[in-house]
Amino acid sequence: MSLTDQINQDIKDAMRAKDKEKLGALRDIKAKLLNEATSGKGDVDEAKENQIIIKLHKQRMDSYNVYVEQGREDLAETEMFEAKIIENYMPKMMDEAEIRTLVIEAIAKSGASGPQDMGKVMGPLSAKLAGKADGKLISTIVKEELNK
């Protein structure tokens, strides 16, 4: 079952259960997927779906942090609820140890010798780990390994 089919089924279930909050979050996901599908940029494959889901989750978490900083707990609570709904559809992310292993391999392949060679390592890794790991975490690990 594709992600879109799963979301459609969950929308139906939320409608039957009269769960308005969950329904709103699911409809937002569906809208973003439909926008991408009708944008004329080609088919929406699994990798693209994963990118959209990750982006939506990141947006919710950023909004949550802003609301907490500003003391708006009511809005922060809504963003966190939606982020938890979105997490159910996120791809399994790689852990730090798996990423570090791939970073070390990429450094060896590229022949990078220091921080100035970060671009040589990040380019191939970013493409290889798209949708599987957070770019910020990859960057941090690459910096650590190149500074050794």
C-alpha positions in Angstrom: 0.0 0.0 0.0 1.4 3.4 -1.0 1.8 6.3 1.3 -1.1 8.1 -0.4 -3.4 5.1 -0.1 -2.5 4.8 3.5 -3.2 8.4 4.2 -6.5 8.2 2.3 -7.5 5.2 4.4 -6.5 7.0 7.7 -8.5 10.1 6.6 -11.6 7.8 6.2 -11.0 6.3 9.6 -10.6 9.7 11.2 -13.8 10.9 9.6 -15.6 7.9 11.0 -14.2 8.5 14.4 -15.0 12.2 14.2 -11.4 13.0 15.2 -11.1 16.6 13.8 -7.6 17.3 15.0 -6.2 14.1 13.3 -8.3 14.7 10.3 -6.8 18.2 9.8 -3.2 16.9 10.0 -3.9 14.1 7.6 -5.6 16.4 5.1 -2.6 18.7 5.2 -0.3 15.8 4.3 -2.6 14.8 1.5 -2.8 18.4 0.2 1.0 18.6 0.0 1.3 15.3 -1.8 -1.4 16.3 -4.3 0.2 19.7 -4.9 3.5 17.9 -5.7 1.7 15.4 -8.0 -0.1 18.1 -10.0 2.9 20.5 -10.1 4.0 19.0 -13.5 7.4 17.9 -12.1 6.8 14.3 -12.9 5.5 11.4 -10.8 5.7 11.5 -7.0 7.8 8.4 -6.1 8.5 7.1 -2.7 11.6 9.2 -2.2 9.7 12.4 -3.0 6.9 11.4 -0.7 9.5 10.8 2.1 11.0 14.3 1.4 7.6 15.9 1.7 6.8 14.1 5.0 10.2 15.0 6.5 9.7 18.6 5.5 6.2 18.8 7.0 7.5 17.3 10.3 10.5 19.7 10.4 8.1 22.7 9.8 5.9 21.5 12.7 8.8 21.1 15.0 10.2 24.5 14.1 6.8 26.1 14.7 6.5 24.2 18.0 9.9 25.6 19.2 8.9 29.2 18.2 5.6 28.9 20.0 7.3 27.6 23.2 9.8 30.4 23.1 7.0 32.9 22.9 4.9 31.3 25.6 2.1 30.2 23.4 1.5 26.8 24.8 -1.9 26.5 23.2 -0.5 26.8 19.7 2.6 24.7 20.6 0.4 21.9 21.7 -1.4 21.8 18.4 1.9 21.8 16.4 3.3 18.9 18.6 0.1 16.9 18.0 0.3 17.3 14.3 4.1 16.5 14.3 3.3 13.2 16.1 0.7 12.3 13.5 3.2 13.1 10.7 5.8 10.9 12.5 3.7 7.8 11.8 4.3 8.3 8.1 8.0 9.2 8.2 10.6 6.7 6.8 12.8 5.0 9.3 15.8 7.2 9.8 19.3 5.9 10.1 21.0 6.2 13.5 24.2 8.0 14.2 26.4 4.9 14.1 25.2 3.9 10.6 25.7 7.4 9.3 29.2 7.6 10.8 30.2 4.4 9.1 29.0 5.7 5.7 30.8 9.1 6.3 34.1 7.3 7.0 33.7 5.3 3.8 32.8 8.5 1.8 35.9 10.3 3.2 38.1 7.3 2.2 36.6 7.2 -1.3 36.9 10.9 -1.9 40.4 11.2 -0.5 39.3 14.2 1.7 42.0 15.2 4.2 40.5 18.1 6.1 37.6 20.5 6.7 38.3 22.2 3.3 37.3 19.0 1.6 33.8 18.9 3.2 32.1 19.6 -0.2 33.7 16.5 -1.7 32.2 14.3 1.0 28.8 16.0 1.5 27.7 16.0 -2.1 27.7 12.2 -2.6 26.5 11.6 0.9 23.6 14.0 0.7 22.3 12.3 -2.4 22.8 8.8 -1.0 21.2 9.5 2.3 18.3 11.7 1.1 15.2 10.8 3.1 17.2 8.4 5.3 19.1 10.8 7.5 18.9 14.5 8.7 21.2 16.7 6.7 22.3 18.6 9.8 23.3 15.4 11.5 25.3 14.3 8.4 27.1 17.6 8.2 28.0 17.5 11.9 29.4 14.0 11.6 31.4 14.9 8.5 32.9 17.9 10.3 33.8 15.7 13.3 35.5 13.1 11.1 37.4 15.6 8.9 38.7 17.4 12.0 40.3 14.2 13.4 
